[in-house]
Amino acid sequence: MHSRIFQLTVEPVPKDEWFSADDICDSSFIGAVADYVRTQPEDEREDDIGWLINGYEKIFKRNGDTLEVLPGAKHVYFAEDYKKFKQEASSLTLDDFCNDYKMWLMRALINDRFSFYIYDEDCYPKTLDLFMREVKECSVLHIGGIVDYHT
C-alpha cells in the first residue's frame, strides 16, 4: 500500500529546503511503518494534495499552498472513529481483550499508522491522527515537500 507524508508547517519553508525522502531514510520510520520512501515528483503534487484534502472539506480549507485548519476540525475529524471506538469498547469481552487482532483494531481507531503522515516542525513523520490532536484550529499551514511511502 502506498500513502503520503506531507510537510505542513506554520512558517513557510523555501522550496529548496522542503522535506524529502532523504530526511527520513535514517529514521525508524523505515522498517517500523514503511519499507521504502521516495520524494514525490513535482508533477504529482496537485494530485497528492487533492488526495489529502479529499473528504476533509470540513477540516481543511485550501488556498494555494496553504491549508487553514477550520474551527471545529478536531471534532469533525475524530467523530466517526470516536463512535466506532465507543461501540467496540462497550462490547469488548475478556476474550476480545486477549485477542491481539481485536486490540489492534481498537488501537487503529485511536492512531491509524497506515494512513497519511505529517512532517512538521518536529522534523519527524507523525500520523495524521496524532497531528490532528496537536494542531491548533484556525491555524494556517504551509504545504512543503511530499514523500511517498510504501508499507
N, C-alpha and C positions, 0 to 999 in steps of 0.2 A: 504494500500500500504506500502511496506517495501522499505527502502533505507538505505544508509550507511553514517556514519560520519567518515572521515578519519583524523587521526592525521598526518599532514605534517609540518615539522619544518626544519629550516635552519641548526640547530645543531642537531646531533643525540641524541636521548633520550634513556637511558638504558631501556632494556625491562621491568625491574621491576618497572619502573616509567611511562610506557606507559599509555596514556589516557584510561579510561574505563567508563562504564555506570555510575559508582559511581560519576564521575567528573561532570556530568550534571544532576543528579537526582534532585538536589535542584534548578536548574536554571529555568528561564521562558520558556526554550525550551520545557519542558514538559507542555502540555496544550496549548501553542501557536502554536506549529508545530506538536509535536508528542504526542501520548497518552501513549507510553512507549518506553523504550530503553533497550538494553541488549548488553553486551560485546560479540563480536563475538569469537567463539572458534578458536583456532589456526589452526585446520584442514580445516577451511573455508577461511583462509587468502589469499591463492593464487587465489581462485575464486573471492573473493571480489576485490582484486587489479586488476584482469583482467577485472572485471565489470567497475571499474573506468576508466581504460585507453582504453577500447574498444571504438573505434570510435574517439579517441583523439590522434591518432598516430602522427598527425602534431602539437600537442600541448605538449605532454609529451614523453620523451624517458626514458624507464625504464632500470635500471641497478641494479638488485637485489632488495634491499630495499630502493632504491633511485629513484627519478624522476627528470629528468632535464626538466626545462621549456624551450622549444625551442624558437629560435628567431622568432618573428612574431606571437607567440602563441596567444596573445590577439586579434589580428585582425582575425586570423583563428577561434578562439573560438566564437567571437561575431558577425561575418559577417552575418550569417543566421538570427539571431534574430534582428540584426540591419535592415536588408532588410524588414523583416516582420513588425517591428515597424514603419518604414517609410511608408510602404504601408498602415498599419492600420491608422496611423496618418493622412495621406493625404486624406483618405476617411471618416474621423471622422465627424459626424454631431453633432449638439447640442443635439439631442435626444440620440445619442450614448454616448455623454459625460455625460448625465444624467443617463445613464444605468450603474448600478454597475457592471454587468457581463462584459460588453464591456471594462470597465476601468480595471477590474480585469485581463482580458486577456492581456491588454497592460502592466500593472504592472508586470505580469509574464514574459513578454519578457525582461524586464529590470532586474528582480531579481526573479528567479524561487525558491519559498520557499519549493517546494516539490520534490527536486532532491537531489543530493549529497550535503553534508556539509563538511566543512573542520574545523578541530580543530587545530589551530596553536599556536604560541607564545602568542597570545592574550588570550588564555585559555577560549574561548567561541566558540561554533559552528557558523560558518558563511556560507552562501550559497556559492556554487561553483562560482556563478556569482560575488558575492562581492569579494571573494578570488582572482579570476582572474583579477579583476580590480586593486587589490593591489599588486599582486605578481610581482617580478622583472623577466623579461625574462632572460634566460640563468642561472638562479639560480638552484642549486641542492637542492632538498628537501628530507628529510628522512621520510620514512613511519613508523609510530609508531602504536599505537593502532587503532582498528577499532570497531565501535559500530553500531549495527543495530538499526534503529528506525522505528516505525510504525505510520502512520497517520490515 
